[in-house]
Amino acid sequence: MEYFCYHRDRAGSLPLREELLADHWAYMDQYAAEMIARGPTFTDGGTLSGSVHILDLPGPAAARAFAFDEPNYQAGVYRDVLLRRWHNLLGRTMWDFPGGREGGNRYLVLGLGPGAGTGPAVPRDTDELIAYGPLLSDDGVTWLGTAALLRAPDAHTARTVLTADRYAQVEVHDWRFGGRP
């Protein structure tokens, strides 16, 4: 089962995050084989604002353990966690993205429900999509939104990957390919 996990940083938690960096990496190393995509998000000003992880895990208990046993979460770095079942509509990992790790601006776009309809269709042009899929209820049945990682010239263009009127809220975050430096 695939899961989307977005840990959002608590204001002022960067020093604590930096202090826990080795623990964070050791924890993430345990999940390397399960990763579909990962990486940090940033504010418009370039300040670290969160971490995205998309993983293939055995079930809900494993997903909750991943999200809530994470050292930064345990220490209070994060203000909240968005954890949802997810479905990989592109069928690849971020490391398979034809555009590679470097070049261009990267974004996380979240369309959050309740929205109209029954989930996303893959856009026609997938050349700039790194990861794309629906955010689902715990049982994987109800569509609650959509998450996309993509390369785009700017945040406004990135936002257009989702049809705004299908969502109660659309968020766009600067994002960078993750993994050990």
ABEGO torsion letter per residue (X at the ends): XBBBBBBBBBBGAAAAAAAAAAAAAAAAAAAAAABABBEBBBBAAGBBAEBBBBBBBAEAAAAAAAAAABAAAAAGABABBBBBBBBBAAGBBAAABAAEABEEBBBBBBBBOBBBEBEBBBBABAAABABBEBBBBAAGABBAEBBBBBBBABAAAAAAABBAAABABBBBBBBBBBEBX
